[in-house]
Every structure is written in structure tokens, then in C-alpha cells.
Amino acid sequence: MSPATQLAYRIGAAARRPASWIQLLKFGLVGGSGYLINLAVFAVLAGGLGVHHVIAAIGAFCVAVTNNFVLNRYWTFGPGEGPAHFQAARFFTVSLASLGLNIAVLELLISNHLTGELPAQAIAVAVAMPFNFLGNKLWTFS
């Protein structure tokens, strides 16, 4: 079975389990808290301190990702079998990929003058969230 087929099978199997939907809800709540933390830190750095929006997004990411790892490990998915440092490395890897997507969307929106910095960050974080959930459910905390 190809890796793509295996992934599709795992996603389909997970979608049929009610516990997966509860995890998605919890992940969304954790993500919501991280989202608010991300936007607050971004607003302080970019707006209050005048830090460039890309650097502000990275700083906001660092604070929010720490919050999200702790809450997802102990509340959403549970600590599971993996040691915390191993899961943290995977969580950080998925989060970095999500950050790359976030920054690409952020830069696209800002450089094309489609919206202001804070709304652009809000949109960019929301775009990256589904990728983040799947990566963490299927790889980090599996």
C-alpha cells in the first residue's frame, strides 16, 4: 500500500470514530487559546513595539506553540506512549511547517495590500490550522 493510500485510510478510519471528533473539538479549543495568544503577542510586538511583521509572527508562534503543546499533550490527545521530548520535537516540526504556511499567507496578504497586519495574521493562522491538526493527530500523538 502506498504512503498516500495509507494516509487516506488512516484519515478515513479516524473520521468514523466519535473520539476523533471530540479530539478535534478539544484541538480547536486549544488552538483557539493559542490563536488568541498568538494575536496578542503579535499585536504587542508588531503594533506596540514596532517589530517587523515576520519577526513578530515568529515571536508570537514561539509563545503560542509552547502553550499548545502542553495543552494538547495533557488534554487533547493525552501523553500516550511517547516520551515528552520526542513528542515535543514532532509537535515543533509540524508547527514549523504550519508556521511556514502561516508566513506565506501573511506575506501574500500584506505584500498585496489585501488587509492590515493583524487581520492578515488572523487569516494566516486560520489557514494553517487544518494542516496542524492532521499532522499532530496522525504523527505527533499517534
N, C-alpha and C positions, 0 to 999 in steps of 0.2 A: 504494500500500500504506500503510495507516495506521501510525502510530508503534508502536502496541501490537502489530500484526501483525509489523512489522519486528523488534521486540524479541523476540517469541516465536520467530521464525525464527532470530535470532542465538543465542539460548539453546539451541535445538534443535540447531543446527549445531555449536555448541561442545561439547555433551554427547556428540556422536558421535566426537569426536577424543580419542585417548588422551592427547595432550599437555595437554588441558584438565584431565583427571583428575590428572595429575602436578602441574599448577599448583595445583589445589585442595588437594592434599596439602601442597605447599610453603606455600601461603597459610595452611593450618591450622597448620603448624609455626610460621610467623612469628606468626600470630595467637596461638598458644599462648604464645610468648615474650612477646608484648605483653600477653596476658591476665595472666601472672604478674607482669610489671612493673606493670601497672595495679593489680592487687590489692595488691601490696607497697606501692606509693606511696599507694594509698587507705588501707591499714591504718596506715601511718605518720602520714598527715595526719589521718584521722578518729579513729583509736584512740590513737595516741601523742601527737598534738599537739592533739586536741580540736577540729579544724576541722569545720564543718558538713558533713554528708554530700554535699550537692550541690556545694559548693566543692571538697571532697576528690575527688569524681568528676571534676570539670573538671581539676583539677591532675593526677590520675592519667592522664586522657585525653591531656593535652599531652605527658607523658613517653612514654607508650606509642605515640602516633601518630607521633612522631618516629622511634622505633625501627622501627616497622612500615613507614613509608615507605621508609627506607633499605634495609631487608632485602627488601621487595617489589620495589623498583626494580632492585636489583642481583642478586637471587637468584631470586625467584619469576617475575616477568614479564620481566625484563631491561629495560635502559633504553629500548629501542625507538627510535623516530624523534623523539619529542617532547623538547624541552629540559626539564631537571630542574625548573626553576621553574614551567613550565606544568603538568607532571605533579604537582608538589607542590601547586599550587593546586587541581587537580581532586581529588587524594587527600584534601586537607584538607576540601574541600566534601563529599565522600562521607562522610568521617569525622565531620564536624559533624552530618550527617543521622543517622548511626548514633549519635552521642552524644545527639541529641535523643530517639531511640528508647530508648537506654540509660537516660537520666534519667527518662523517662516510666515505664518498667517499674520502675526503682529506687524512685521516689516512690510508685508504686502498691503495691509490696510493703511498703515501710516504713510508709506512712501507714495502711495497713490492718492493720498489726501481723502480717503473714504470716510474717515472718522477721527476723532481725537484719540489721544494716547490711552486713557483709561477705558473708554468703550472698546477700543481695539484689543486691549489686553483681555477684557471680559469675553469678547468673542473668541479670541485665540485659545483661551483656556477651555472654553466650552467645546471647541472643535477637537481638541486633543483628548478629551475625557473618554470617549468610547474605546480608543486605542489603548489608553492607560488601563481601563478595566479589564479588557481581554488579555492584555499582556500579564497583568498581575494575577488574574484568576487562573489562567492556563499555564503560567510558567513560574511566577514567584511563589505563590502559595499553594501550588498543586500538590 
